[in-house]
Amino acid sequence: MRLTRREIIILVSLWVVVGGLIVAAVIMLQRMQSVSETSAPVDIPTPLATYTLPPSDVTARSLYPLAEEKAKGWREDAQLVSCSGTWTQTALNLVGRPVQWTYRFYSAQAKTLYFVTVTPDGRVAGTQHLRQVYQPPPILPVEIWEVDSPAALTNWLNYGGGQFLGNNPGIDVIAQLSVRTAGADPEWTIVGFNNKNEEFFTATVNAVTAQTSVLR
């Protein structure tokens, strides 16, 4: 059956949007990786719980089953590698609100990465990476993932991110969950980044124990 001109335009438009989201996610992930690799963790005393986020049913963990279903439809052996979310031009009264999450999966059989985006209202889109990846990335063990995105973000705020965000309203805050080395616990890396002066504040949160360290 031949597609009509209108159907072709709609399909092309959808893939342009999805492609743009994937490119943005990759850029953010690369930026976060470069920031974390040039910093050293510093353990500081547990601070007072100055900041708390309002409860939400839309989190990285709650949206994951939708992403997993999409990935398993792509490849049965697809396994989660990382997930990330971004609060753009945010502030203390805005950070933590429901955002779109990007999940990255890896198929060992296909040696290929697959990106799945899930919006707060449950819309799902998937895109396969064009190049094969012969060195498999560390797999994120979902079964031990205990600390969800609101708890990780709350720790970031209380360990200094809240003060940094308060002094720099309108910046981007990026949260990524991944495994640094095979066999290690999954870990949140949360970065507040000011594009104007390139200042940043980064903290890591163990997704199993919630142990938090500041990177400086």
Buried (B, 14 or more C-beta within 10 A) or exposed (E): EEEEEEEEEEEEEEEEEBEEBBEBBBEBBEBBEEBBEEBEEEEEEEBEEEBEBEEBEBBBBBBBEBBBEBBEEBBEEBBBBBBBBBBEEBBBEBBBEBBBBBBBBBBEEBEBBBBBBBBBEEEBBBBBBEEEBEEBBBBBBEEEBBBBBBBBBBBBBBBBBBBBBEEBEEBBBBBBBBBEEEEEBBBBBBBBBBEEEEEBBBBBBBBBEBBBBBBE
